[in-house]
Structures are given as C-alpha cells and as structure tokens.
Amino acid sequence: MRGGHDPRQLDLIAAGALLVLIFGAFELLHGRADIPATTTAFIVPSQSVRW
C-alpha cells in the first residue's frame, strides 16, 4: 500500500467514534435523573383578549 491508511483501521476508528457518540447521547438524555425537572409556566392568552 502506498502510504495510505488501512481501510479496516478507519472502520475501527469510525465504529469507536459512533459508540462514543451513542453512549454520550444516552448519558445526556437518561443519566441526569437526579436533577429535578424545571417546570416553566407557559401562559396562553384566551382568544377574547384585545391587545
């Protein structure tokens, strides 16, 4: 091979990066159960309000 990378090595790096990305997303979405959820009040004005 003329100075190129082995395609299997690139596949292994890509698979590792994908696993890290999936694990990071899982931890971000499901790993923070101890933090209380913040509830924001969303006030919807009635249709009879005149501005």
All heavy atoms as a GROMACS GRO file, in nm:
protein
  388
    1MET      N    1   0.085  -0.117   0.000
    1MET     CA    2   0.000   0.000   0.000
    1MET      C    3   0.090   0.123   0.000
    1MET      O    4   0.189   0.129   0.072
    1MET     CB    5  -0.091  -0.004   0.124
    1MET     CG    6  -0.205   0.092   0.115
    1MET     SD    7  -0.321   0.069   0.249
    1MET     CE    8  -0.436  -0.037   0.168
    2ARG      N    9   0.054   0.225  -0.076
    2ARG     CA   10   0.140   0.341  -0.094
    2ARG      C   11   0.104   0.453   0.004
    2ARG      O   12   0.038   0.549  -0.032
    2ARG     CB   13   0.129   0.392  -0.236
    2ARG     CG   14   0.186   0.295  -0.336
    2ARG     CD   15   0.166   0.346  -0.475
    2ARG     NE   16   0.023   0.336  -0.507
    2ARG     CZ   17  -0.036   0.402  -0.605
    2ARG    NH1   18   0.033   0.482  -0.681
    2ARG    NH2   19  -0.165   0.388  -0.627
    3GLY      N   20   0.144   0.440   0.128
    3GLY     CA   21   0.127   0.549   0.225
    3GLY      C   22  -0.015   0.574   0.270
    3GLY      O   23  -0.039   0.668   0.344
    4GLY      N   24  -0.108   0.494   0.225
    4GLY     CA   25  -0.246   0.514   0.266
    4GLY      C   26  -0.276   0.440   0.396
    4GLY      O   27  -0.198   0.359   0.443
    5HIS      N   28  -0.390   0.473   0.454
    5HIS     CA   29  -0.431   0.405   0.575
    5HIS      C   30  -0.504   0.276   0.539
    5HIS      O   31  -0.567   0.266   0.435
    5HIS     CB   32  -0.522   0.493   0.660
    5HIS     CG   33  -0.453   0.613   0.716
    5HIS    ND1   34  -0.362   0.604   0.817
    5HIS    CD2   35  -0.462   0.744   0.685
    5HIS    CE1   36  -0.318   0.726   0.847
    5HIS    NE2   37  -0.377   0.813   0.767
    6ASP      N   38  -0.497   0.183   0.629
    6ASP     CA   39  -0.569   0.057   0.612
    6ASP      C   40  -0.718   0.084   0.629
    6ASP      O   41  -0.760   0.145   0.729
    6ASP     CB   42  -0.519  -0.043   0.716
    6ASP     CG   43  -0.578  -0.181   0.698
    6ASP    OD1   44  -0.644  -0.204   0.594
    6ASP    OD2   45  -0.558  -0.266   0.786
    7PRO      N   46  -0.803   0.046   0.534
    7PRO     CA   47  -0.947   0.071   0.548
    7PRO      C   48  -1.006   0.008   0.673
    7PRO      O   49  -1.101   0.062   0.731
    7PRO     CB   50  -1.007   0.007   0.422
    7PRO     CG   51  -0.896   0.001   0.325
    7PRO     CD   52  -0.771  -0.016   0.405
    8ARG      N   53  -0.952  -0.103   0.718
    8ARG     CA   54  -1.003  -0.165   0.841
    8ARG      C   55  -0.975  -0.077   0.961
    8ARG      O   56  -1.056  -0.070   1.054
    8ARG     CB   57  -0.939  -0.302   0.860
    8ARG     CG   58  -0.982  -0.402   0.753
    8ARG     CD   59  -0.908  -0.530   0.768
    8ARG     NE   60  -0.767  -0.506   0.740
    8ARG     CZ   61  -0.670  -0.596   0.753
    8ARG    NH1   62  -0.699  -0.717   0.795
    8ARG    NH2   63  -0.546  -0.568   0.725
    9GLN      N   64  -0.861  -0.007   0.959
    9GLN     CA   65  -0.829   0.082   1.070
    9GLN      C   66  -0.927   0.200   1.073
    9GLN      O   67  -0.973   0.240   1.179
    9GLN     CB   68  -0.685   0.133   1.055
    9GLN     CG   69  -0.639   0.217   1.171
    9GLN     CD   70  -0.496   0.267   1.152
    9GLN    OE1   71  -0.441   0.258   1.043
    9GLN    NE2   72  -0.439   0.318   1.258
   10LEU      N   73  -0.959   0.254   0.956
   10LEU     CA   74  -1.054   0.365   0.952
   10LEU      C   75  -1.194   0.319   0.996
   10LEU      O   76  -1.264   0.393   1.064
   10LEU     CB   77  -1.060   0.423   0.810
   10LEU     CG   78  -0.933   0.492   0.763
   10LEU    CD1   79  -0.948   0.539   0.620
   10LEU    CD2   80  -0.899   0.608   0.853
   11ASP      N   81  -1.232   0.198   0.958
   11ASP     CA   82  -1.361   0.144   1.002
   11ASP      C   83  -1.365   0.127   1.154
   11ASP      O   84  -1.466   0.155   1.218
   11ASP     CB   85  -1.390   0.010   0.935
   11ASP     CG   86  -1.422   0.024   0.788
   11ASP    OD1   87  -1.453   0.138   0.745
   11ASP    OD2   88  -1.416  -0.078   0.717
   12LEU      N   89  -1.254   0.082   1.210
   12LEU     CA   90  -1.247   0.064   1.355
   12LEU      C   91  -1.257   0.198   1.428
   12LEU      O   92  -1.328   0.211   1.528
   12LEU     CB   93  -1.117  -0.007   1.393
   12LEU     CG   94  -1.098  -0.041   1.540
   12LEU    CD1   95  -1.207  -0.138   1.586
   12LEU    CD2   96  -0.962  -0.102   1.563
   13ILE      N   97  -1.191   0.300   1.376
   13ILE     CA   98  -1.198   0.433   1.436
   13ILE      C   99  -1.340   0.489   1.424
   13ILE      O  100  -1.393   0.547   1.519
   13ILE     CB  101  -1.095   0.527   1.370
   13ILE    CG1  102  -0.954   0.482   1.406
   13ILE    CG2  103  -1.117   0.671   1.411
   13ILE    CD1  104  -0.845   0.553   1.330
   14ALA      N  105  -1.403   0.470   1.309
   14ALA     CA  106  -1.539   0.520   1.290
   14ALA      C  107  -1.637   0.448   1.382
   14ALA      O  108  -1.727   0.510   1.439
   14ALA     CB  109  -1.581   0.502   1.144
   15ALA      N  110  -1.621   0.317   1.400
   15ALA     CA  111  -1.709   0.242   1.489
   15ALA      C  112  -1.690   0.288   1.634
   15ALA      O  113  -1.787   0.301   1.709
   15ALA     CB  114  -1.682   0.093   1.476
   16GLY      N  115  -1.567   0.313   1.674
   16GLY     CA  116  -1.540   0.362   1.809
   16GLY      C  117  -1.601   0.499   1.832
   16GLY      O  118  -1.660   0.526   1.937
   17ALA      N  119  -1.588   0.587   1.733
   17ALA     CA  120  -1.647   0.721   1.745
   17ALA      C  121  -1.799   0.713   1.753
   17ALA      O  122  -1.862   0.788   1.828
   17ALA     CB  123  -1.605   0.807   1.627
   18LEU      N  124  -1.858   0.621   1.678
   18LEU     CA  125  -2.003   0.604   1.683
   18LEU      C  126  -2.049   0.554   1.819
   18LEU      O  127  -2.150   0.601   1.873
   18LEU     CB  128  -2.047   0.509   1.573
   18LEU     CG  129  -2.197   0.492   1.551
   18LEU    CD1  130  -2.260   0.624   1.514
   18LEU    CD2  131  -2.222   0.389   1.444
   19LEU      N  132  -1.975   0.461   1.877
   19LEU     CA  133  -2.009   0.411   2.010
   19LEU      C  134  -1.998   0.521   2.115
   19LEU      O  135  -2.084   0.532   2.204
   19LEU     CB  136  -1.919   0.294   2.048
   19LEU     CG  137  -1.950   0.162   1.976
   19LEU    CD1  138  -1.844   0.058   2.012
   19LEU    CD2  139  -2.088   0.113   2.013
   20VAL      N  140  -1.894   0.603   2.105
   20VAL     CA  141  -1.878   0.714   2.200
   20VAL      C  142  -1.994   0.813   2.185
   20VAL      O  143  -2.048   0.862   2.284
   20VAL     CB  144  -1.742   0.783   2.178
   20VAL    CG1  145  -1.734   0.915   2.252
   20VAL    CG2  146  -1.629   0.691   2.220
   21LEU      N  147  -2.034   0.839   2.061
   21LEU     CA  148  -2.144   0.932   2.037
   21LEU      C  149  -2.276   0.877   2.093
   21LEU      O  150  -2.352   0.950   2.158
   21LEU     CB  151  -2.158   0.957   1.887
   21LEU     CG  152  -2.264   1.056   1.845
   21LEU    CD1  153  -2.226   1.196   1.891
   21LEU    CD2  154  -2.282   1.053   1.695
   22ILE      N  155  -2.302   0.750   2.072
   22ILE     CA  156  -2.424   0.689   2.123
   22ILE      C  157  -2.425   0.687   2.276
   22ILE      O  158  -2.524   0.720   2.340
   22ILE     CB  159  -2.442   0.547   2.066
   22ILE    CG1  160  -2.472   0.554   1.917
   22ILE    CG2  161  -2.552   0.471   2.139
   22ILE    CD1  162  -2.470   0.421   1.847
   23PHE      N  163  -2.311   0.650   2.335
   23PHE     CA  164  -2.303   0.647   2.480
   23PHE      C  165  -2.319   0.787   2.540
   23PHE      O  166  -2.387   0.806   2.640
   23PHE     CB  167  -2.169   0.586   2.524
   23PHE     CG  168  -2.152   0.576   2.671
   23PHE    CD1  169  -2.222   0.482   2.744
   23PHE    CD2  170  -2.068   0.663   2.740
   23PHE    CE1  171  -2.207   0.472   2.881
   23PHE    CE2  172  -2.052   0.655   2.876
   23PHE     CZ  173  -2.122   0.559   2.948
   24GLY      N  174  -2.259   0.886   2.477
   24GLY     CA  175  -2.271   1.024   2.524
   24GLY      C  176  -2.414   1.074   2.516
   24GLY      O  177  -2.463   1.141   2.607
   25ALA      N  178  -2.483   1.042   2.407
   25ALA     CA  179  -2.622   1.084   2.394
   25ALA      C  180  -2.710   1.014   2.498
   25ALA      O  181  -2.800   1.076   2.555
   25ALA     CB  182  -2.672   1.053   2.253
   26PHE      N  183  -2.685   0.886   2.523
   26PHE     CA  184  -2.762   0.813   2.623
   26PHE      C  185  -2.741   0.874   2.762
   26PHE      O  186  -2.835   0.894   2.837
   26PHE     CB  187  -2.723   0.666   2.622
   26PHE     CG  188  -2.798   0.584   2.723
   26PHE    CD1  189  -2.929   0.546   2.700
   26PHE    CD2  190  -2.739   0.546   2.843
   26PHE    CE1  191  -2.998   0.471   2.793
   26PHE    CE2  192  -2.808   0.472   2.937
   26PHE     CZ  193  -2.937   0.434   2.911
   27GLU      N  194  -2.616   0.904   2.795
   27GLU     CA  195  -2.587   0.965   2.925
   27GLU      C  196  -2.650   1.103   2.936
   27GLU      O  197  -2.698   1.141   3.043
   27GLU     CB  198  -2.436   0.974   2.947
   27GLU     CG  199  -2.372   0.843   2.982
   27GLU     CD  200  -2.420   0.790   3.117
   27GLU    OE1  201  -2.431   0.869   3.213
   27GLU    OE2  202  -2.447   0.670   3.124
   28LEU      N  203  -2.651   1.178   2.829
   28LEU     CA  204  -2.709   1.312   2.832
   28LEU      C  205  -2.860   1.305   2.853
   28LEU      O  206  -2.916   1.383   2.929
   28LEU     CB  207  -2.678   1.385   2.702
   28LEU     CG  208  -2.730   1.527   2.690
   28LEU    CD1  209  -2.659   1.618   2.790
   28LEU    CD2  210  -2.712   1.579   2.550
   29LEU      N  211  -2.925   1.209   2.788
   29LEU     CA  212  -3.070   1.202   2.796
   29LEU      C  213  -3.121   1.128   2.919
   29LEU      O  214  -3.223   1.164   2.974
   29LEU     CB  215  -3.125   1.133   2.670
   29LEU     CG  216  -3.105   1.210   2.540
   29LEU    CD1  217  -3.153   1.127   2.423
   29LEU    CD2  218  -3.175   1.343   2.544
   30HIS      N  219  -3.049   1.023   2.963
   30HIS     CA  220  -3.101   0.939   3.070
   30HIS      C  221  -3.015   0.940   3.196
   30HIS      O  222  -3.057   0.884   3.296
   30HIS     CB  223  -3.114   0.794   3.021
   30HIS     CG  224  -3.211   0.780   2.909
   30HIS    ND1  225  -3.346   0.793   2.926
   30HIS    CD2  226  -3.193   0.756   2.778
   30HIS    CE1  227  -3.407   0.778   2.810
   30HIS    NE2  228  -3.316   0.754   2.718
   31GLY      N  229  -2.902   0.999   3.194
   31GLY     CA  230  -2.812   0.991   3.307
   31GLY      C  231  -2.834   1.096   3.413
   31GLY      O  232  -2.774   1.092   3.519
   32ARG      N  233  -2.918   1.192   3.387
   32ARG     CA  234  -2.936   1.302   3.481
   32ARG      C  235  -3.071   1.296   3.551
   32ARG      O  236  -3.143   1.394   3.558
   32ARG     CB  237  -2.922   1.435   3.409
   32ARG     CG  238  -2.785   1.453   3.348
   32ARG     CD  239  -2.772   1.586   3.284
   32ARG     NE  240  -2.638   1.604   3.228
   32ARG     CZ  241  -2.598   1.713   3.171
   32ARG    NH1  242  -2.678   1.815   3.160
   32ARG    NH2  243  -2.475   1.721   3.124
   33ALA      N  244  -3.105   1.181   3.603
   33ALA     CA  245  -3.234   1.165   3.670
   33ALA      C  246  -3.236   1.231   3.807
   33ALA      O  247  -3.342   1.258   3.861
   33ALA     CB  248  -3.268   1.017   3.683
   34ASP      N  249  -3.119   1.258   3.865
   34ASP     CA  250  -3.114   1.318   3.998
   34ASP      C  251  -3.139   1.468   3.995
   34ASP      O  252  -3.166   1.528   4.097
   34ASP     CB  253  -2.979   1.289   4.064
   34ASP     CG  254  -2.862   1.337   3.980
   34ASP    OD1  255  -2.881   1.358   3.858
   34ASP    OD2  256  -2.753   1.353   4.035
   35ILE      N  257  -3.134   1.530   3.879
   35ILE     CA  258  -3.160   1.673   3.867
   35ILE      C  259  -3.310   1.693   3.854
   35ILE      O  260  -3.373   1.634   3.766
   35ILE     CB  261  -3.087   1.732   3.745
   35ILE    CG1  262  -2.936   1.712   3.759
   35ILE    CG2  263  -3.120   1.880   3.729
   35ILE    CD1  264  -2.858   1.755   3.637
   36PRO      N  265  -3.370   1.774   3.942
   36PRO     CA  266  -3.515   1.793   3.933
   36PRO      C  267  -3.552   1.866   3.804
   36PRO      O  268  -3.481   1.955   3.758
   36PRO     CB  269  -3.549   1.877   4.056
   36PRO     CG  270  -3.421   1.942   4.094
   36PRO     CD  271  -3.311   1.849   4.052
   37ALA      N  272  -3.662   1.827   3.746
   37ALA     CA  273  -3.708   1.888   3.623
   37ALA      C  274  -3.758   2.029   3.651
   37ALA      O  275  -3.828   2.053   3.748
   37ALA     CB  276  -3.818   1.803   3.561
   38THR      N  277  -3.721   2.120   3.566
   38THR     CA  278  -3.769   2.257   3.581
   38THR      C  279  -3.897   2.272   3.502
   38THR      O  280  -3.906   2.234   3.386
   38THR     CB  281  -3.664   2.357   3.529
   38THR    OG1  282  -3.636   2.327   3.393
   38THR    CG2  283  -3.536   2.350   3.610
   39THR      N  284  -3.996   2.323   3.569
   39THR     CA  285  -4.124   2.344   3.502
   39THR      C  286  -4.139   2.492   3.476
   39THR      O  287  -4.130   2.574   3.568
   39THR     CB  288  -4.240   2.293   3.588
   39THR    OG1  289  -4.235   2.358   3.715
   39THR    CG2  290  -4.233   2.144   3.607
   40THR      N  291  -4.159   2.528   3.354
   40THR     CA  292  -4.179   2.667   3.318
   40THR      C  293  -4.326   2.689   3.291
   40THR      O  294  -4.395   2.605   3.233
   40THR     CB  295  -4.098   2.704   3.194
   40THR    OG1  296  -4.136   2.619   3.088
   40THR    CG2  297  -3.949   2.689   3.220
   41ALA      N  298  -4.374   2.802   3.334
   41ALA     CA  299  -4.515   2.835   3.312
   41ALA      C  300  -4.529   2.894   3.173
   41ALA      O  301  -4.461   2.989   3.136
   41ALA     CB  302  -4.562   2.936   3.418
   42PHE      N  303  -4.616   2.836   3.096
   42PHE     CA  304  -4.644   2.886   2.963
   42PHE      C  305  -4.788   2.933   2.962
   42PHE      O  306  -4.881   2.855   2.966
   42PHE     CB  307  -4.621   2.776   2.859
   42PHE     CG  308  -4.640   2.823   2.717
   42PHE    CD1  309  -4.550   2.911   2.660
   42PHE    CD2  310  -4.748   2.781   2.642
   42PHE    CE1  311  -4.567   2.954   2.530
   42PHE    CE2  312  -4.766   2.824   2.512
   42PHE     CZ  313  -4.675   2.911   2.457
   43ILE      N  314  -4.805   3.064   2.958
   43ILE     CA  315  -4.938   3.123   2.966
   43ILE      C  316  -4.991   3.146   2.825
   43ILE      O  317  -4.929   3.215   2.745
   43ILE     CB  318  -4.934   3.255   3.045
   43ILE    CG1  319  -4.880   3.230   3.186
   43ILE    CG2  320  -5.072   3.319   3.048
   43ILE    CD1  321  -4.853   3.355   3.263
   44VAL      N  322  -5.105   3.087   2.798
   44VAL     CA  323  -5.168   3.105   2.667
   44VAL      C  324  -5.284   3.203   2.684
   44VAL      O  325  -5.377   3.173   2.759
   44VAL     CB  326  -5.220   2.970   2.612
   44VAL    CG1  327  -5.287   2.991   2.478
   44VAL    CG2  328  -5.106   2.871   2.603
   45PRO      N  329  -5.278   3.316   2.620
   45PRO     CA  330  -5.389   3.410   2.635
   45PRO      C  331  -5.515   3.357   2.567
   45PRO      O  332  -5.509   3.288   2.467
   45PRO     CB  333  -5.339   3.537   2.565
   45PRO     CG  334  -5.234   3.490   2.471
   45PRO     CD  335  -5.173   3.367   2.532
   46SER      N  336  -5.626   3.392   2.626
   46SER     CA  337  -5.753   3.347   2.568
   46SER      C  338  -5.778   3.424   2.439
   46SER      O  339  -5.720   3.530   2.413
   46SER     CB  340  -5.867   3.367   2.666
   46SER     OG  341  -5.885   3.505   2.688
   47GLN      N  342  -5.871   3.375   2.361
   47GLN     CA  343  -5.896   3.438   2.232
   47GLN      C  344  -5.981   3.565   2.244
   47GLN      O  345  -5.995   3.639   2.148
   47GLN     CB  346  -5.966   3.338   2.140
   47GLN     CG  347  -5.878   3.222   2.104
   47GLN     CD  348  -5.947   3.124   2.011
   47GLN    OE1  349  -6.062   3.145   1.972
   47GLN    NE2  350  -5.877   3.020   1.974
   48SER      N  351  -6.031   3.592   2.363
   48SER     CA  352  -6.112   3.711   2.381
   48SER      C  353  -6.030   3.832   2.424
   48SER      O  354  -6.082   3.940   2.446
   48SER     CB  355  -6.222   3.685   2.483
   48SER     OG  356  -6.164   3.657   2.609
   49VAL      N  357  -5.899   3.816   2.438
   49VAL     CA  358  -5.814   3.927   2.481
   49VAL      C  359  -5.795   4.023   2.365
   49VAL      O  360  -5.766   3.983   2.254
   49VAL     CB  361  -5.676   3.874   2.530
   49VAL    CG1  362  -5.581   3.988   2.558
   49VAL    CG2  363  -5.694   3.788   2.653
   50ARG      N  364  -5.812   4.152   2.393
   50ARG     CA  365  -5.790   4.254   2.291
   50ARG      C  366  -5.658   4.324   2.325
   50ARG      O  367  -5.639   4.373   2.434
   50ARG     CB  368  -5.903   4.356   2.289
   50ARG     CG  369  -6.031   4.295   2.243
   50ARG     CD  370  -6.139   4.398   2.236
   50ARG     NE  371  -6.265   4.336   2.194
   50ARG     CZ  372  -6.381   4.396   2.195
   50ARG    NH1  373  -6.390   4.519   2.236
   50ARG    NH2  374  -6.489   4.332   2.156
   51TRP      N  375  -5.571   4.333   2.227
   51TRP     CA  376  -5.440   4.396   2.251
   51TRP      C  377  -5.450   4.540   2.220
   51TRP      O  378  -5.437   4.609   2.143
   51TRP     CB  379  -5.334   4.327   2.166
   51TRP     CG  380  -5.315   4.185   2.209
   51TRP    CD1  381  -5.368   4.075   2.153
   51TRP    CD2  382  -5.239   4.138   2.322
   51TRP    NE1  383  -5.331   3.962   2.221
   51TRP    CE2  384  -5.251   3.998   2.326
   51TRP    CE3  385  -5.164   4.201   2.421
   51TRP    CZ2  386  -5.190   3.919   2.422
   51TRP    CZ3  387  -5.103   4.124   2.516
   51TRP    CH2  388  -5.116   3.985   2.517
   0.00000   0.00000   0.00000
